[in-house]
């Protein structure tokens, strides 16, 4: 494909705008920083020029001389043009430093005076270019930036290649870009041979869907529905230029494509791909149109659609590069790029498109495909066509393809006469519900709002209001005004009232943060649904009531779960993430039945994947990740959590919850900095949404990540907020967030054992009432740390040993390992570094390795090297010890002050612009001068001084 210059990316581009190219940019930048050269290669429009400019802007600042050229196809026949771009501005400076013969040949080539040519002055010109670059390099590093190498005039390409191969040991680097077609293309190899020997080739591939969405958003096209963005990604093949052109065309168009139709392709892109179509015969072009209209075209399908010479016509298209061959599936007809298919379809007249769909409506073997083609071949309303489409939508739904079902449902509504039963609005609402299942919430919301503009039937209106509320998710506060309207439309219809009160239960939880109100609304909804004979809504309401009671630690929770699991069941509720199966899973996890919980959530995940329910899949991926995390399988938990987060961000569903859970997994088995970033993101989103329920969970994740990062003061700040929030929400079950032991441990670390004891006592009371054995064991681990801080070493060791054994029996691998780590720290408090100290930590190391808990392993390493002092017994608050703070040296006082704030050694080093070793050495002097053993004692001394 030939990319016209007016479609190239903007000339200015900073590295922070290199969406999806960050790793490639880093690789290329590191190569340049090491003195090497870089060759960027990839397809037309893939972003080579953008990356090249960003690299040149950043690295060019370090070069003494930057030589640039950017060739074009229309000028590639002009000899020495690229060489003139590179050396024209420095010719007067370097010419006097060249031998006479070389200077004459170079001046003749660059100025056009004389008759210089490679044939006549070949050696002199080659040596002149080499000498010119060497002369420039004597004054400082030289960077040669050359874009679109494929359009370099042959003479310039030959001269540049000759010089480049002989520049080894000279501070001259090349930064070049060349177009290559196809992932397996080796065209760049020829250009690589013309680069310095140390050149690294960096291939730019297509962007993924999330990156395309980010690119569109950055360029001002972020208001497109997610389903449309997915279609842009598919049609563009991940090519940034193509995606931007498609997005721009859609944003500027008032008419959006109808369901089942490809995206409209702007004229700018059609010109890139359709020029070769003029070389096809009329019949071959019609054959390709039929192929572009089909979902999975094959030669067999084309024959059945009446294209008798499909083989020959496809072969002709393949020779022109319009079709790609498939060795694994020789009968498949695949376009070389999705954009070719879309442009071909967009270019065809409407009558020819309908003819192609009519042929495929009888040729396709799949009933869903036949119905789709029949709809696209038909104009106006037709009850028979509408019925066939509704049947096809039901079949797609049963197959687990809700997105297809939504498209077919919209087509069915379009062909349904206004006076039919079911009517067009009813079919649109079914399509909207299918869209929600598929994770296309923006499409569902648009459909519902469209129905509300004209619907008068109460059932349709309430159903539409429910879709609007459902698609709001955790931003339910934004649609608060919907509830009175929905209640008004429901009137005294028990079934409709049950639907609205079920949503009011969610509102009580998410918007009001009131578990009691949520429970009462759910119970009321279940009662209304039972009286109205709506078993589905009754089951959903009971499941919600059960989950709420479970989180509250309410004594009625087991009975409500049994009611929700009672027959008859509705299969749509049984596997739903808000159904009884989910409520039972939550009960099992909180009740320490990890093996059964894993089996339950695995079965639920398998079923929702079969049905294509995206929101439920995101939810159950999180549930399985949480179960694996509790069991100490940190590596597996991290994989599942990351998968959940990717799916949540792609669909826009459950992002806050997935970020929170992924933060916990990262802090346990991945990257602590990423854990902190994700937790803060989750906190920010929950606060923006006004979601009190997930705010407490997100703060709990942040507190845990801060603890793992060595920031106990931060942990205390975050988890104190959680404590206040849960008290206000009415949550009493400590198994819900399991933050209580972390808060107590952090309080001990900052010298607040009394508050730690208060947290333990309050939590233990509820854990005993509810029989939460794992929580009690974790609280005992924290209690042991309090004992140790108060000087009861033997009692602390005994309690830790007991807690470790109980956690092992319950199957909580990571918590067991943390107990072993705490035990090692207590036993080695007064032990110098050496074999004895290392042996004491062997058990904790072994267990953390078994869990793949990498951040915790790093904590063990720091403990072994003495970088992380452990809590020690309280220091007597003598006036001499307190007054000693004033006698510290300046650096020692600064370090001590930052320790009082809860900063880690690494954070102190960063803020004081010193090394971590300097901080450690300074702390050692502080301990010696003050007669103390750890940073916790510094905090105590400061507190005592304030109290005085």
N, C-alpha and C positions, 0 to 999 in steps of 0.2 A: 504494500500500500504506500502511496505517496502522500505525505502530510504536508499540506499547504502551509506556508510560513505564517499566515494570519491565524492559524489554529495552534501555533506553538505556545508553550506556557509563557507567562509573563516574564519579562527579562529580569526582574528583581525577585529573589527568593532567598529567604534566610533558612539556615539549617533547622530551626525549630518548626518550619512549615513542611518538612520532608515527611509527610504522612506515610507510614508504612515502610519507610526506607532508613529508619534509624540505625539498624544493625549494619546495613550495607554502607551507610555513610561513615560509621565508626571504623569499619574494616578499611575502607579506602583512605580515611584520614590517617589512621595508624600507619598504613603503608607509606603514605607521603611523608609522615613525620619521621619515619625510619630511613628516609633517603631514597625510597623506591619510586616506581612509576605505576600508574593505574590506567587500565583500559576498561571503560564501562561499555556494556553491550546489551542489547535487547531490542524488542520489536518497536515499530513506529508508534509514537505517542505514549510509550511506557514510562517516560519521565527521565530519560538519560540527561537531557539538557538541563533539567531542573537540578539534578544532583551534581552535575558537572559545574554549574554556576555556583552552587552553594560551596562546593569544595574549593573552587578557584577563589571565591571571596574570602573564605576563612584561611586557607593555606597560603594564598597569594600574598597576604600581608607579611609573611615571613620571608619571602623571596626578594632578592635585590632587583631582579628583572622578571617581568611576566610578559611572555609573547603569546598573542592570541590569534586564532583564525577560526572562522565558521563557514564551512563551504555550503553551497547550494547546488541542487541538481542542474539548474538552468545555466550555471557558470562553470560547470565541471569540465567544459571543453576548452577553456581558456588556459593556456600553459603558464605556469609559474604564478598563478593568481594567489593561491594559498601561501606560497613562499613570500610574495610581496606583502600579504597581510602580516605574516610573522616577523619579517626582518625589515620591512620598508621604513619604519620609524627609527630604527637604530642603525641604518646603513651608513649614514654620515659619520657616526661615532666609531663604527668598527672597521670601515673600509680602509683607513690608513694603516691598520694593524695587520692587513692581509698581504700575502705575496702579490706581486703585480698581476700575474696571470689569473690568479683566483679573483682578485678585486675586479679586473676587467670583465671576466665572465659573469660574476655575480651582479655587478652594476648593469650590465647589458640585459640580464634576465629580469631584473626587478624593475628597471625603468622602461623596458621595451625598445631602447635605442640599440641599434646593431642587429645582428642576426643570431644571437645566442640560441643554442638548442642543445638538448642532451646528446643528440647524435654527433654534433660537432665539438662541443665543449664539455662532454660528459664528465671526464675525470676532474677538470678544473672546477666545474660547478659543484661536484660532490665534495671535493676537498674544501671548497670555499664555505659551504654551509657548515661543515664540521669545524673548520677553523673559526668561523663567526661565533658559533655556540661556545667553543672553548675560550675565545677571547672575552665574551660576556661573562663567563663563569669565573674568570680571574678576579672580577670585582665583587662577586657574591653569588649566592644560589640563583639559578635560572629555572623558571617554571614555564613549560610550553603547554598551552591549553588549546586543544584542537577538537572542535565539535564536528559531528557528521563526517567522519573519515571516509565513509563510502562515497562522498561526493568530491573528495579532493581531486584536483586535476592530476593525471598520471605523472606528470613531470615533478610536481611538488611532492607527491607521495613517494616517489622513488628517491628524491634527494633527502627528505626527512627520514625515511627508513634507513638509508645508508649511514647518515650521521648518528641516528639513535643507536644503531648496533655497535657503534664504536665509542660511546660516551662513558663506558665503565670507568669508575674512579674519578669522574668529573661531576661537580655539583650541578648537573642538569637533569631535571626530571620532566617526564611527560604525563599530562593528564588529558586523556582522549576519550571520545565516545564514538561508537560506530553502531549502525543499525544492523540487526540480524533478525531473520524471520524464523519463528518456531523455536520451541524449547530445546530441541535436539540440534539446532543449527550449529555448524562449526565454521561459519563464515568468518567469525572474529579471529580464527587461528591465523589466517593470512595477514591480518593487520597486527596481530600479536607478534608475529615474526619480524615486523618492521619497527617494533618497540625495543627499548633497552632490555637486556637479559633479565633484569630484576623486576619486570613488570608483572603485576597481578591483574588478572582478568576478573571483573566483577559483573555478574549477570543480574539485570533487573527483571524480575518476573511480575506477574499480575498481582494486584492488591486483593486481599480477601474482602469479604462482605462488610465487615466492621470498618475496615480502612476506607472502603468506598463511601460508606455512610459518613465517616469523619471528614473525608475530602469534600463531599457535597455540602456538608454543614459549614465547613470553613469557607467555601466559595459562595455562601449565601443561598444554598438550596436545601437547607435543613428542614424545611416544613413538609417535605414529601412523606407520604405514608411509608411505613416500613416494608409493606408488601411491594410497593413501587420501587423502593431502594433495592430490594432483593432482585426484582426484575431488571433494574438497571445494571446490577452486578452481573447477572447472567448474560444479558445482551452485550454488555461491553467486554465480557471475558476478563474483567478486572483491570482493563486498560484505563489509566487515569484520564487521558485525553478524551476517549470515547465516553466514559462515564460522565465527565463534566458536560460534554456536548448534549448527551441525552438528558441529563438533569436540567440543563439550561432550557432546552426545548420544552420539557414538561412544565417547568416553572412559568414559562412565558405563555403556555397554551391555556386556553380557557376550557378546552374539551379534553378530558382524560380518556384513555383507551377503555373500551368496554371489557367486561369480564371475558377471559379466554382469548382476547386479541393481543398481539405483540405490541410493544411500545412503538409510538410514532418515531421515526428516525429523521432527524433534521436534515435539510438539504446539504448542510456542510459535511455531514458524515456520509450521506449517500454518494457524494462525489468521490469519496475515498475508495469505495468498494464496488460501485456499479459500472465503472468504465469498461471493465472486462466483459460485462454482460452483452455489450454491443457486438462482440465477436461470436456470440452464440447464435445458433439458428432459432427461429421462432418456436419450434416444437421443443427444443432443448430448454428454452427459457420457461415454457409452460410446465415442463416436467419439474424444473427446479422450484417453481411456484408451488406445485402440489407438495413437494418435499418440505418446503418452508412452512406450509400450513399444517403438516403432520407433527405429532408429538415425538415419535420415534420412527422416522421414515426408513424403509428398507426397499430394496429392489422388488421384492414380492408385493409389498403394499402398493408401490407405484404401478406395477402390472395390473393389480386388481382395480386400481383407480383409472384404468384405461390408457396408461402410458406404455404402449407396446414396445417402444424402442428405448426403454429406460436405461439399459446397459450402455448403449453407444452414446446416448445423450449425457449420461453421468460421466462417462469416460472423457468426453469432450470438455465438460466443466472441470474435471479434475486436472486436465492438462493446462487449463487456464488458471489454476490455483484457487478455484472457487470451492471445490470439494476436497476433503482429505480422505485418504485411504485407511482402512482399518484392517490390519493383518489378522487380528483375532476374530473379527466379524466382517468378512469380505462383502456380505450382502447389505450391510448397513450403509446408509447414505448420511454422511456427516459433513456439514459445512466447515470450511477451513477456519472460520471464525463465526461466532454467533451473530455478529453484526451483519454479516453478508446475508444471512437468512432474514433478519429483521428488515434490512434495507430493501431486499427483493420483495418482501411481502408489502412493505409500505409503499413501494413504487407502483405496485400493480393496481389497475382500476378495480373499483368495488365489485363490478360484475364478474371479473375474472377471479377475484378472491372467493366470491360465493360459489362459482362453478367448481373451484378446487375443493371447497368444503363439501359441496354436494357429492362430488365423486368419492371423497373420503368417508362420507356418512354411510355408504354401503360397503366400502372396501375394508374399513378397519374391522379388526376381529374383536376388539374389546368393546363391550356395550357402553361404557362410559365415553370412550372416544367417539363412537358412532353418534351418541346423543349430542356431544359437544359440537361436532361438525354439522349435524342437522340444524342446531340452533344458529350457528354462524352462517348457514346457507339460507336461512329463512328470514324474511322481513315481516314486521307486523306481529300481531298477537295470533296465537294458534293453540287452542287448548290441548290438542293431541301432542304437539311438540313440547308444550309446557309439562304435560304429564310424564312424558319420556324423560325429560330433564330432571324432574323431581325424583323419579325412580333411580336415575343414574346418580343423583346426589346422595340418596340413601345408600346405594351400593358403595360409593366412595367412602361414606361415613363408616360403614361396616368394615371396609378394608383398612381403616386407619389412615385415611387421607382427608382430613377435615378441610384443608385448604382447597383441595379440588372440589369437595362438596360445597364449599361456600361459593366458588365460582359458578358451579352448575346451578346452585340455588338462585343466584342472581340472574342467570340466563333464563331460568324457569320463570322467575317473576316478570322478566321483561316480555315474555311471550304469553303470560297469563292474562286473559280478558278481565276487566274490572269487576264483572258480576259473577266470576267463577268462585267455586268453593273447593279447596281453599283459595283465598284471594291473593293478589300479588303482594300485599303488605305482609301477610302471614308467611309467605315464602321468603320474603326479604328478611324477616326476623329470624327465620330458621337459618338462613345463610349467615346472618350476623352471629348467631350462637355457634355455628361451625367455625366462623372466623376466630372467635374467642378461643375455642378449643385449639385451633392451629397457632395461636399466639399472635394473630393479626388484629390486635385490639383497636388500632386506629381505623381499620376498615370497618370493624363492627360498630364502633362509635358513630362513624359517618352514616352508616346504614340506619341505625336507630334514630338519629336526629332527623334524617330525611323522612322516615316514617312518621315521626311525631309532628311534622309540619302539616300533614293532611289526614292522619288516621283519626277516626271518631269512635271506633269500637273500643270499649274500655279494656278488654283483654289484650288487644294489640298495643294500646297505649301503655298499660302497666308493663307489659313484656318489654317494650322499647325503653321505658324508664329503668327497668332492672338492668338492661344491657348497658345503658349509660353509666349506671352506678358500678356495675361489674368492671367496666373498662377503666374506671378511675383508679382501681386497685388501692394502694396505700395512700393515694392522694384524694381520698374520699371527701375530705373537707372542702375540696374545690367544687363538689356537686351537692353541697348540703341543701341548697334550695330545691333540689329535685324531690326530696322526700315528701313535703306537703302536697306537691302536685300528684305524686304517685298515689298517696293515700286518698286524695280526692277522686282520682280516676278509679280507684279500687272500689269505692262506695261501700256496700255491705256484703260484697262477694267474698265469702270465707277463703276461697282458694287464692284470690288476688291479694287479699289482706295478709295471708300467710307469707306470700312472696315478699311483700314490702316489709313486714315485721322481721323476717329473716335478715334482710339487708340492714334494718335498724339495729339488729343485734351486732352486726359488724361495725356499724357506726359507733355504737356505744364503746366498743373495744378500741377502734382505731382513732376516732376523732375525740371522744370524751376521755379515753383512757380509764374507763370505769368497768371493771370486770363484773361487778354486781349488776349493773344495768344491762350489760351484754348478756349475762346469764338469764336475767328475767325476760328480756326480749326474745331470746332463743326459745325459752320454755313456752312463751305465749305463741310464738310462730308455730311451734310443734303442735300445740293444742288446736289452733285454728286450722292447720293443715289436716289434722286427724278428723276434725269435724267436717271439713270440706271434702274429704276423700282424696286428698293429694298426698299419696304416700311418698313421693320423691321429695317434696319440700319438707314433709315431716321428718324424714330420715336425715336430711341435711341439717335441719334445725336441732335435732337430737344430737347429732355428731358435734355440732358447734357447741352446744350446751356441755357435752361431755368434755371437750377439749378445754373449755373455759374453766370448768370445775376442776379439772386435773391441774391446770396451772395455778389455780387459787388454793389448791390443797383442800378442796371442799369434800366433806364426807360422802356426798351423794354421787361423786364421780363414778365409782364402779357400777352403781345401779343404772346410771344414765347410759353408760357404755353398753351394758347388757340390753337395754331398751333399743339402742341404736343398732345393735347387731341382730335383733329379733327378726324373724321372717314375717311376712314376705319382704325380701330385699329388692331394690331396684338396681340393676347392674350398672347404670350410669352413676349411681351414688357410691356403690361398693368400691370402685377403683378411684373415685374422685379424691383430689387432695384435701377437700373439705368433708369427706365422707367418714363413715364409721371405721373403715379400715385404717385411715390416717389417725383417728382418735385413739384407736387401740394401739397403734404403733407408738404414739406419744406416751401412752400409759406404760407400755413395756419398757421404753427407754428410761423413763423417770423411776421406774420400779426396779432397775438394775437387771432386767431380763434381756441381756444384750444378744444372746444367741437367737432367741425367739424374735426379738425386735428386728434383727438383721434379716431373718427369713421372711418376716412379714413385709418389710419395706422393699426387699428385693422382688418379691412376687408382685407388689403394687407397681413398682417401676417397670417391670416387664410388661404388665398389662397396659399401662398408659402409653408406653412406647408403641405397642401394637395398635393402639387406637389413635396415635398421633396427637395426643393431648400435650401441648408444649408446656403450659403452666403447671400441670400436674407432674410432668417429667422434671422440670426445674425443682419443684418442691421435694419430690422423692429422691432426687440426686442429693439434695442437701441432707435429707433424712438419713440416707445411707452413709454419706460422708461423716455425719455426726456420730453415727453408731460406730463406724470404724475408728474415729478419733477417740471415743470413749474406751474402746477395746485396746487402744495403743497401737493401732496400725496407721501410723502417721503418714507414711508414703502413699498408701492407698487412699486415705482420707483426703490428702492434698490433691490427688488426681481427680477424684470425684468432685471436690469443691471447685476446682478450677473449671471442670466441665460444666458444672451448674452455673458458674459465673459467666462463662462464654455464652451459654444458651440464654441466660437471663438478659445479658446485654444485647444479644442479637434480636431478641423478641421484645425487649422493653418490659419484661414481666419479672417481678421479684428481685430487682437489682440490689436493693438495700439488704434484704435478707441474705442473698447469695454473697454479697461483699462481706457481710458480718461473719458468715460461716467460713468463708475462704480466709479471712483474717485469722480466725482461730487455728485453721489448718496450717497456714503459713508460719504462724508463731510457734507451732508445735513441730513441724517437719520441713519447713521451707526457709523463706527469707523474712527476717524480722522486720526489716525496713518496709518491705512490701506489706507485711501484716499491719504495721502502724498506719501506712497510707490507706489501706482498705478500710480499716476500722474508723479512721477519721472521715473517710468518704461516707461510710454508712451512717455515722453520727450526723454528719451535715445533711444528708438526704432525709433522715428521719425527722430532724428538727424542721427542715423546710416543709415536709409533708404534714407536720403536726402529729406524727405517729408516735404516741407515747409508748406503745407496746414494744416497737422495734427500737426506739431510742434507748430503752434500758438494756436490750440485748446488745446493741452496737457499743454502748459504753462499757458493757461487760467484756466484750472482745477487745476494746481498746485498753482496758485495765490489764487484761492478761498479757497482751502484746508488750505493754510498758514494763510489766514484771519480767518477762523474758529478756527484754532489752536492757535490763539493769536499771530501771527508773522506778524505784519503789514509791517515791513521792508522787510521780505521775499516776501510778496505779491507785494510790490512796485517793487522789483527787477524783479520778474517774469512777471508782467503785463506791465512794461515798455518795456520789450522785445517783448511782444505781440503787443504793440502799434507800435513799429518800424517795425515788421514783416508785419502787416496788411497794413501799409502805403506802404511798398514795393510791396506787393501782389496786391494792388489796391482794397482792400476790404474797402468799405465805410459804409456798413449797420451795425449799432451797434447791431442789433438784431441777428447777426450771432453768436457772441461769448458771448455777454452780460457781458463783463468784466469791462466795463467803470465805472459803479457805484462802483464796488469793489475797483478799483484802486483809485478813488477819495476818498473813505472812508479811505483806508489805508494811503493815503497821508496826510489826516487830522490827523490821529492818530500819525504820526511821525512828525507832525509839519510843513507840507508843504501845507498850504491852497491855496497859489497862484498857484502852479502847479495843485492842485486839481480843482481849478476853470477853468484852461485852458483845462483840460480833459473834464470837464462838458460842457463847451462852444462849443468845437469842436464836441463833440458827439451829443449835442442837435441840432446843425445845420442839421446834416444828419438825425437824428430821426424826426425832423419836416418835412423835405423834403419828407421822405418816410412814414410818418404817423405812426410811431412806438410808440403807446400810452404807452405800458408798459415800454418801455425804458425811455420815457420822465418822467414817474412817478418815476422810480428808480433814474434817474438823479436828480429829485427834492428832493428825500430823501438825496442824497449825498450833494446837494446844501444846504440843511438845516444844515447839519453837518459843512459845511464851515462857514455858518452864525454864528452858535453857537461858533465855534472856534474864530471868530472875535468879539464876544461879543453881537451879536444880538439874544438874547435868545427868545424874543417874536416872531420875524420873523421866527426863526427856528422852533418853536413849531407850528406856523400856517402852514408853508410849509409842515412839516412832517404830520400833520393831514390831509391836502389835499391829499398828496401822498398816505397815507394809504387808504383813501376812494376810490381813483381811482383804486388802485391795487385790492381792494376788488371787485369792480364792474367788473374788467377785468378777475377775477378768478385766480389771481396769489397769492395763499395762503401763500407760504413761504415768498415771498417778502412783502406781507402785514404784516406778523408776524414780519419781520425784522424792518419794519417801526414802528410798535407798540413798539418794544424793544428799538429802538433809542429814541422814544418819552418818554418812561419811564426813560431812562437814563438822558435825558435833564431835565425832571421835578423833578428828585430826586437828582440833582447834589449836592445840599447843604443840603440834608436831611440825618440825622443820621439813622443808622439801627434801625428799629422798625416797628410797625404796619403800619404807613403811607407809609414807603418805600416799604414794602411788598405789600400793596394794589396797589401801582403804577405799579408794575410789573405783577399784576394778568392778565391783558389783554394779554400781550406778552406770559406769561406762558400758558394761555388757548389756544392761537392760535398755539404756537409751539407744544403743545400736540396734537391738532387736526391734525397737519401736520405729527406727529410722527417724529419731527425734534430733535432727541436726542442730538446731539452736540450743537445745539442752546439752548436747555433747560439747558445744563450744563453751558453755558455762562450766562444765567439768574441767575442761582444759584451763580456763582462767583460774579456777579454784586451785588447780595443781601448781600453777605458776605464781600463785599469790596475788593475782590481779583483782580478785574479788573477795575482800575480807568478809568473814562470816559474822553474824550477830554474836555478841559476847555478853557475859553477865553485866548487870548494871554497875556503874562506877559510883562509888560514894561521892555525894555532892559536897566536897570540901571546898571551902573558900579558896585554898591554895590552887586547887585544880582549875576552878573557874577563872581565877585571876590570871592563870597561865596563858589564856587565850590572848591577852593583851601583849604578852611577851614574845609572840611569834614574829618571825621576819615577814617582810612585805609579801613575798610570794606565798609563804606558808599561810598567812592570813587570807589571801585571795582564794587559795585552794580550799581552805577550811570553810570559808563562806559559801563557796559553791557546793561543797558537800552538804552543808546545812540545807541548801535548796533542793537536795535530792539528785544532783547531777552525777552522772557516771564519770569514770576516769576519762573515757573517750570524749565525752561532752566537755569536760573541764579543759582537756588539752586543746580542743577546737576553739573554745572561747578565749583562752589565754595565749593561743598561738605558740604552744610548746608541744613536745612529744608526750605520748602516754607514759613512757619510761620516766620522764621528768616529773610527771604528776605522781607516779608511784613512789619515786624517791622522796619527793616533798612530803607525801603523806606519811612515809616511814619516819621522817624527822618530826613531824607533828605528833605522831603517836608517842615517840620517845620523850619529847619535851613535856607532853601533857600527862604522861604516865598511863596511857590507855592502850587498847589493843585493836580497835576498829573504827570505821567511819560512823557506826551507830553511836559510839560513845561521844563523838564530836557533837552530834545532834542533841544528845542528852545534856551535855555541858552547856550548850547554847540555850536550851530550854530552861535549865536551872538558873542560868544567869539572868534570863528575862524575868523569871519568877521572883528573883531576889529584888 
